[in-house]
Amino acid sequence: YLRENHQNCLARPMSISTKTEVLPVTKIEPATNIEVDLITDMLDWIENTPQSIYALLGDYGMGKTFSCRILSAKLTEQKGTIEPFYIDLRDTPTLVTDNNIVRQPYLEEIIQSVLRRQNITADAQTFIQKAQDGSLIFIFDGLDEKLVHYTKDMRQQFLAELMRVFPNTHHRNESKVKIILSCRSHHFEDLKSQNGFFRGLGRDNSAQQDYRAMEILPFNSTQIQSMLTKQLGAKDSALVFQFINDNHYLSGLASHPFLLNKIAHSLPALQKLKHINSTSLYQALIEDTLSRDDEKHVLHRRHKKRLLQDLAYYLWKNKAQVLPVDDLNDWYQGWLQKNERVQAQHSTISNAELEQDLRNSTLLVRFSKSDFGFTHSSMQEFFIAQKLTKKWQESSLMTLDGNISPLTRQFILDGVILLSDKEITCLHQTLIHTLAQESTTPVAHLALDIVSTMHKHQISVPAFEVVQLSQLKLQEISIFGLNCQRLIINATELFASEWTAVTIGELHLTLSNLNKSVWRHSQIQTLHSDVELNSDSVLTSGLYQWTLTQCQFLFQHAELSARLDWHIYTAQRKLNAMKSITGLEVLKFMQTGHEIGGSSANFSPDGKQIVSASWDGSLKLWDLAGNCLQTFTGHTDVVWSANFSPDGKQIVSASWDGSLKLWDLTGNCLQTFTGHTKWVHDANFSPDGKQIVSASEDNELKLWSLAGNCLQTFTGHTGVVWSVNFRPDGKQIISASADNKLKLWDLTGNCLQTFTGHIHGVSSTNFSPDGKQIASVSLDNSLKLWDLAGNCLQTFTGRTYEVWSANFSPDGKQIVSASIDDNSLKFWDLTGNCLQTFTGHTHKVWSANFSPDGKQIVSASLDNSLKLWDLAGNCLQTFIGHIGSVLCVNFSPDGKQIVSASVDNSLKLWDLAGNCLQTFTGHMHEVRSANFSPDGKQIVSASIDKSLKLWDLTGNCLQTFTGHTHGVSSANFSPDGKQIVSASGDNSLKLWDLAGNCLQTFTGHTNWVQSANFSPDGKQIVSASGDNSLKLWDLAGKCLQTFTGYTHRVLSANFSPVSANFSPDGKQIVSASREIYIWQLSPQSQPSWQLQHLWGNGYRLSFTDKALTAIQATDTAWQTLNFSNGTQTMSIDNHAGFELGDPHNLEI
């Protein structure tokens, strides 16, 4: 069968794709244009290359499985030195029950399942050893069939399990092991976001040379014709080929070998279709196949389709692709009993005949001796989509019992276009009911995608009363045509989302992230938001850097735009990044003056006029009262830039029509400059007004005389040139480009200097007035100051970040901190010197703690992992297993185990080798804190579900502590292990005994209490709060001292440990906020806590007896910092005599 039907596939080397699979085939950017015969290339890789992994990638139905089986057959026939071990991963265990992923299968279990099916009694380890000896090659086929059942965060772990076939050597390519992996291309998007699948599994940077990634190419016209001729003969194949070429969508699908085979035999059915998309095509193919085999079937066709839908749905719910024949027969008998009418119509037929009819179904096939499944995974996915759509219409509510593949999703969306008017009415009610209540992220995302699909295809969209999107993760979603009276967004991730043609009556926005969202042609009538317009809340407001294109926001937005850096667009181009309310008011007339939008605006040299450039192809001259004095027409495309001459008498404009134009102020075009081959982005006069320099999309600058002559062309940039300006003396030019570089030129075209340092395109650059320095602005959100020799003098990021955790080393001499600024940890001495930066996490680091001996550090990150480090910054171990962000991590008292807490609602216990010893489940919401008891025999956890739980190390919950009225963020044992203190979002602390009794409630904080810890002697408690303060308490609930002066919420506070050599009484406290504070208990007759050190962004301060005694600061901080103690304000340069008062009210 393989020989008769095999059509040689072509492939080419590729880079791992970041594209999502869609129909028709997504083009994957190749690493090279070389095309090779796939089987020949695979054989060559096996015999002649040292690479250990062959990744065969492509969309569904492209022949991946066919090619893997052909290769296996050829290797078997050759009987050479290497034998194949083919594993169809969809036939292997997934280990899930009732939507709960128990665990992932071990490599040995995967191999053993294949051996069992073939009645081979050998041990799995025998074959692993053969692979390591180089005499066997594993072919893992259908990786995507397995990964789709796991969450995104578990996929890399499954792949790592497959990699255990490699011996534990330092480099993979030192072994003799070779494996082949086949997978749909779109799954590698997830792996790339985790630093790439192959690089992630390698231990060095040579992973690129350690694998070969090949894209299996869509069939070209020659291959399509060859396969059609092979199957249909010359005459019939010509008819089918012509029909395929006449239909654009069909021609894309025919490049999939699997679909081409189906299309070849279903021409009459396809010719009747009104709409051709994935769903209509599969409907026609299935209908045609069933009708041609009608005489073979006992069940009626309509019953057979329902049967196949239910079978596909059953397999999907059970995370399987095949069923053993006995299980299939049992399921079928149960199905017949549930469908009494079907059973009644076939009551005269024996069970054996009915079961045989099922097994003989045209769309089912036997995979091994006794396992049955769908002929192709895409068929199963189609029937899943049909079943889900039907189920939702019947129940008027969308639900999902598991993850659906991108192809199933597409079948659902394409199916919407084919619905009747009656079915659309039912779908309206389903969507209204689904989105009116809280649901899961996958359900809400799919429902919104259905709404968007209806809008795009001009199908009536339901008018929603309420749309509830609370506590969902919908970042980067695109929403079209949503129309609702009330949109509720609470604790929702909508970063970089796109909203088009959306109409909202009331937008309720709380504790959510809509930063950098894009709104087009939309309307919001009323905004209810918890945003506080102060400098600390802007970045996390949820409204930061909105992009608005032709939107009508009926609420007052002038102040919001000013504070939150809204980007106002009136067409497709940015008018201004609103930095001040004044600027917003001045530019109002420009938004209504041009027919489309403005792209540039500049003052005349005397400041009395403004020239604006627009997308409508015109320039306009204005006075400051908003009167349009002149309109300049002549460009045939967008005018991107317009600038006055130094004397203010002329204007030069740069346009996307590829030209510059020189104008007088009455609107006359004095000269047109042509020569650029693409859009012109910028044009400026020389200081003497006699020359003009321009920057273009063609990567070039040009120098012109006012007569229109090109005096010089400057080449050297490898990307678009966005900005260009003369030096004040007119002798040099600076340019900024999308290639991340600036270049300094003389007027003869020589590049004098290249400035590197930005990590994204440089959008603007200019000289200082004295011409000795250069400023640049980049899409990497930084501004850099340079000297002319190319040295970066200063980088201004304008960003400050919170430190989420700060803890002393066991000897009290060092501190480790975790921050969100660069996903790193930092290791400090007590004078504020950073001894080491630990990098490796790919997301924010939430928690970091020393081992009991002080020689190692463990960190927890939002990248779902823990990492173990030595103090030199080397990552000793990465702990993978949580499927959500890890918020807390701590060592056991003996340093041999680690406990972690995660937003996946679980705790995990680990050994230091990275093995998960125990998973603790029971909390109903994310777990914020987990700590060992002093004897290491118990663990206490704190959760947003408002409870604490006490556990033994085997995972048994010994006690649940209830009483808090809001989420619990921290829980810690007393030094004697007999009591627990908890901190909560209800603004209180509570003291508990181990039986769950609340002994004391501590009130006084006015915002969420983030952290609470005992002093080393167990007699006091320090708490950190979102009210920007620390409080020190005795165990009776009395507040002994309040520590103020913080500029931001305080996230953690810890006493220094008791040490024979340092701070023997634990009389220091370190706290983490936007700055790190260290407090010292002064040895006075009436001791009090005094601020000793403060480390901020760019500065370090030290205090002795309340006086500021030592300062270290960057130049920028030195110039900008001022101190206040409530009565006096002083600068760094004049800090003599500055003294803190009581309470500690330092303001910076």
Secondary structure, 3 states (H helix, E strand, C coil): CHHHHCCCCEEEEECCCCCCCCCCCCCCCECCCCCEEHHHHHHHHHHHCCCCEEEEEECCCCCHHHHHHHHHHHHHHHCCCCEEEEEEHHHCCCCEECCEECCCCCHHHHHHHHHHHCCCCCCHHHHHHHHHHCCEEEEEECHHHHHCCCCHHHHHHHHHHHHHHCCCCCCHHHCCCCEEEEEEHHHHHHHHHCCCHHHHHCCCCCHHHHEEEEEECCCCHHHHHHHHHHHHCHHHHHHHHHHHHHCHHHHHHCCCHHHHHHHHCCHHHHHCCCCCCHHHHHHHHHHHHHHHCHHHCCCCHHHHHHHHHHHHHHHHHCCCCEEEHHHHHHHHHHHHHHCHHHHHHCCCCCHHHHHHHHHCCCCEEECCCCEEEECCHHHHHHHHHHHHHHHHHHHCCCCCCCCCCHHHHHHHHHHHCCCCHHHHHHHHHHHHHHHCCCCCHHHHHHHHHHHHHHHHCCCCCCCEEEEECCCCECCCCEEECCEEEEEEEECCECCCCEEECCEEEEEEEECCECCCCEEECCEEEEEEECCCCCCCCCCCCCCCCCEEECCEECCCCHHHHHHHCCEEECCCCEEEECCCHHHHHHCHHHHHHCCCCEEEEEECCCCCEEEEEECCCCEEEEECCCCEEEEECCCCCCEEEEEECCCCCEEEEEECCCEEEEEECCCCEEEEEECCCCCEEEEEECCCCCEEEEEECCCCEEEEECCCCEEEEECCCCCCEEEEEECCCCCEEEEEECCCCEEEEECCCCEEEEECCCCCCEEEEEECCCCCEEEEEECCCCEEEEECCCCEEEEECCCCCCEEEEEECCCCCEEEEEECCCCCEEEEECCCCEEEEECCCCCCEEEEEECCCCCEEEEEECCCEEEEEECCCCEEEEEECCCCCEEEEEECCCCCEEEEEECCCEEEEEECCCCEEEEEECCCCCEEEEEECCCCCEEEEEECCCCEEEEECCCCEEEEECCCCCCEEEEEECCCCCEEEEEECCCCEEEEECCCCEEEEECCCCCCEEEEEECCCCCEEEEEECCCEEEEEECCCCEEEEECCCCCCCCEEEECCCCCCCCCCCCEEEEECCCEEEEEECCCCCCCEEEEEEEECCEEEEEECCEEEEEEECHHHHHHCEEECCCCEEEHHHCCCCECCCCCCCEC
